Amino acid sequence: MRAPALPVPLGLTHVFGGLYAAAYGLGGQQLVAGVVRRMGPVVGLPVLGYGPVVAVGDPALAKQVFSAKPDVLLGGEGVGPAAAIYGSRSMFVQEEPEHLRRRKLLIPPLHGGVLDSYVPIIEAATRAAMARWPQGRPIRMVDAARELTLEVIVRVMFGVDDPADVGRLGAPFEELLSLALSDETPVRYAARRLGGLRMWGRLAAVNRRIDDTVLPLIAARRADPSRPAGILGMLVDVRGEDGEGLSDRQIRDDLVTLILAGHETTATTLAWMVDLLLHHPEALQGVTAEAGAIGAAEVGDGGTRYTEAVINETLRLWPPAPITGRMTAGRYRLGDYTLEPGTRIVLLLDVINRDPGSYPDPDDFRPERFLGQRPPASAWVPFGGGLKRCIGAAFAMCELTTVLHTLLREGRLEPVDSRPERPRGRAGPVLVPRNGTRVYFSRADACSASPRR
Ligand code: HEM
C-alpha cells in the first residue's frame, strides 16, 4: 500500500529563506501552529535551502521522534539555524557518539548539589538588578529579565562578580545572541553551502571578540588550576571515562552554547511568568506566600511546590523556544507517512503542550493542574526530549524560582496593562510577549505603598 502524500498548505511551497523565516516572517509561530492544528498532525513545508521539512504537533508522534535512535534521527543537524551560530565544535551540533560524550561532561556543573552554590549568586544579581530598576514608571520585564539572566549566567560561567568584569565579559555574547536571533540567520543558514555563514563579516567579528575574551581565561586556568573560574574552570578540569578532556576550542564553543541557550530562554520565561501572575492574583498570592515563608537556601526542599507548578504551567503555555527538530538519516516512518532521507522534522512544542486530549481547557492558566503530579511526559515538552533534552532544565528551574522569590520578597510589581500579554506575531525563534510585559516596580523598602507614583 502506498503511504499517503503529506498535506502541504498552499502558499508555503517553495518559500525561500528557511523555515524560521517562513514560520515567523509570514505571520508568526501562530501561523504554522494554526496550519498544523487545521491540517495536522504532520504537515509538509517544503522550504528552499532546507530540503523537505515536516512540522509535527502531536504528543504521540513527538514521543516517537524524541525516543528514536540517534543514527535514525540526527540531533546535531536537526536543531537548525540558531544552533549553527554556537560554533562548529559546540556539543549542540555534534552527532553521536561525540554528542553524548560531550553532554556527559557538561552535566556536573548543571545538576545536583552544585545548583545550591549558584543560589546566592542569583540572589545577588537579582538584588543588583532591582537596585537599578526605575520606580514609578513602566519597565519592560523582557528587557530587565534579559539583562538579569545574562548577568547570572556570566557570573556563574566565569566565576566573576565585579560589575565591570560582568559587563565586559557579557557584551560579546549579547551581540552574538542578537545575531543568532536575527532574520539574517535562517537565510544565511539556508545558503551555507555557498559559504552563507562563513562569509558573514559581523559573525566573524563577534567570534573574534569572543575568542579574545574566552581563550586567555582558559589558558590562565590551565596555567594555574587554583585560579577561580566558575563553570569554565570545571570544563578545563573535567575528564571523561576515557580520561579525555576538552580542547580549548571545544570549551569555548560549549561556553557559548550554555550562555546563549540558557539566557534568553530563561529571561523570556520570567517575563511570561510575571505577566501571568500579575493577571492571576490567587496564583500570585500562592507564590508570594512560598517566597516569604522560605529562605532561598531551601529552594528544592519541598517549600516550592506551588512555585514549581506555576513555572511548569508558564512553560506549558509559552515555551520560549517553541520549536526543536531532528533530521532523518534514512527513510523514516512517521505516523501514516514515509519521510525521505534528509527530511527535517520540526516539533511544534507549543502545539504539543496545549494538546486538548492531555489537558482540560488547554489554553487556560491553571497551575493547580501540576500540583501533586508531574507534567505528562509526552505532552509537556518545553525542554524538548530524549537524548537532546535541555541540559540546563534544572539550572533554569533553580534560577526562575530564586529570581521570582527574591523579586516578590524584596520588591513589588503591578501590571501596566489590564489584559494579559499575547505573543509577538512576528518574532525570532523565541516566543516573546508582544508588549514586553510592562510593569511598575517598587522596592519593598520604598516609602510609598504603591509602585505607581
Ligand atoms: C526556561 C529555560 C529553558 C528552556 C525552555 C530551554 C529549552 C530547550 C530546548 C527546547 C532544547 C532543545 C531540546 C531538544 O531538541 O530535544 C534545549 C537544549 C539545550 N539547552 Fe535549554 N532551555 C532553557 C534553559 C537552558 C539553560 C539555563 C541552559 C544552560 C545553562 C540550557 C542549555 C541547553 C543546551 C546545552 C541544550 C542542548 C542539549 C543537547 O544538545 O544535548 N538551556 N533547551
Residues whose N, C-alpha, C, O or C-beta is under 5 A from the ligand:
A	BS01	HEM	M91 F92 R103 T257 L258 A261 G262 T265 T266 T269 P320 A321 T324 G325 P382 F383 G384 G385 L387 K388 R389 C390 I391 G392 A393 F395 A396
